Amino acid sequence: MNIVLLEPEIPFNTGAIGRTCVATGTHLHLIRPYGFILSDRNLKRAGLDYWEKLKLTEYKNYEDFLEKNPDLLTVEGRISGLWYATTKATQTYADVSYGPNDYIMFGKETAGIPEEILAGHKDSCIRIPMLDDERSLNLSNAATVILYEALRQNGFAGLRRQGELHRLTWDE
């Protein structure tokens, strides 16, 4: 799986998402500009010692991201395998089927993904249901919710499926 952050602004969110990506074997894609520098101590604190294990790719802008990921373009030139997480979507994240190599994009914390990007991709836009009076969830929480649904749909491939106690054993 792939998580894409378009112009992230808050280092803690990016760090927390990076940690989730490491724990799930997910590739993190960051599209500039950022509201911080990658060496920010808050970013590192949120990612803890996981940041060094992160599969990370950076891009100058959205067009650079599309250009460097040609697998997202179909023969007809349409985008496929890229989901846009937005509060403006008509379908929920649980209404769609994710492929094992799909990309899930999230916009900046203060504005989301620009409507200029969303407008041509209605069928690829997904949202997390919430109360009408609320604007959105925290970015790192939203990314985790949707990523784990995508991983569940793909059988949690490659992930440890059973935990173990540290000092004791499970009663059988």
N, C-alpha and C positions, 0 to 999 in steps of 0.2 A: 504494500500500500504506500501511498504518497500523501503527505500533508503539504499544502501550499499556503504560505502566509503572504498576502499582498499588502505591502507597506505597513508592517506591524509597528506599533508605537510604544508599547509597554514592555520593557525587558523581562519582567517577571513572567508575563504570559508566554513569551517566546521561549524562555528557559524551561518553564513547566511543560510546554508542548514538546520541546526537544527531549526532555526526560521521558515523556510518554512514548515518543518515537523510538528512542533507544530500547525501551522495555518491550516494544512490540515489533522491532525490526522494520520500522517504517522510515522511509526516506523523507527528510524535511527539505522543502524548497522555500527559500526566502527571496521575495521580490522587493527591490529598493523603490523608494527610499525608506529607511528605518527611522524610528524616533529615538534611536540609541546607537551606540557602537557595539560591535560584537564582543569587545573585550569588557563591556560593562560588568561591574561586580554583581549587580542585581540579577543580570542574566545568568552569570555563572552560579550564583547562590541558588537560584531556582532550579537550575539544571544539575546542581551538585557535581559529583565527579563523573556524571554520565556524559557531559558535553564532549569529552574527548572521544567517546565511542560513537557519536552521532554521524549518520550519513547525511551530509549537508551539501546543498548546491545553492549558489546565489545567482541572481539575475539583475540586470540593469533596470528592467521594466517588464510589463506584461507581455509586450511583443517579443522581447528577448526570451522570456519563458516559453512562449509558444514555438518560437524558432528553434530553440534548443531541445524541444521535446516533440519531434515530428511524429512520434507514435500516436499523438493525440489527434492528428488530422486524418480524416478519411480520404479516400480517393476523390470524393466529391468536394473536398476542401472544408468539410464541416468538422467541428470539434467533437470527439467522442472519448468517453472514459474520464471526463473531467466534470466533477460536481461542484456547483457553486452554492455554498452555505450562506443563506440570506434570510432575514426575517420577512422579506417580500415574496417569497416563494408560495405557490399554491399547493405544492405537495410536501409531505414530511419526509424526513430522512429515512423513515421506515417503509415508505411507499415504493422505494426503488430497489433495484438489484445492482450490487456492486461487484465488479470483477476484481480479481486478486492484485491487479496492477493499476487500479484506478487512482485518480488524483482527487483530493477533496480540498477545495480552495476556501479560505476565509479572508475577509477584508480587514482593514484597519479597525481598531477598537472604536474610534469615534464616528466612523462613517460607513463601515462595511465595504462591500464591493461596489464600485461605481455602476450606476444604472446603465451607462453606455456599454459596459461589458455584459451585464445581465440581460438586457433587452433582447438580444438575439438568441438566448439560450434558455427559454422558459422551461423546456422539458428536462433541463439539467440543473435547475435550481431546486434546492431542498431547504427545509426549515425545521427547527425544533419547536414543537407546540408549547405554548405558554399562555398565561393569562393575557387578555386584551390590553390591560393597563401597563404591562411591562414592555420595555423596549427590546431587551436582549439579555442573554446570559453572558457571563464572563467568557472571554475568548478561549482560554485554556480548558474550561469546563465543556464548552460547546464542541471543541475539537475532539475531546476525549469521548463524549457521548456518541458522536457520529462515527469516529474511527472504530470504536468497539462494535458498533452495529455492523459496519463493513467487515470487520474481522470475524464476527459471529457468522455472518452469511457465508463466509469462506471457510468455515470449520475451524477457526483459530489456527490455521495452518502454520506449523513451525513453532507454535507457542506451547509452553508447558501446560498441560491440562489438569494436573493434580498437584496440590500443595502438600507439604509435609510439615509436621510439627518439629520444632528444634530440639526439645529435650525429651519429649514423651512420644508414644506411638498412638495411633488412632485405635480405639476399641473396635474390635471386629464383631 
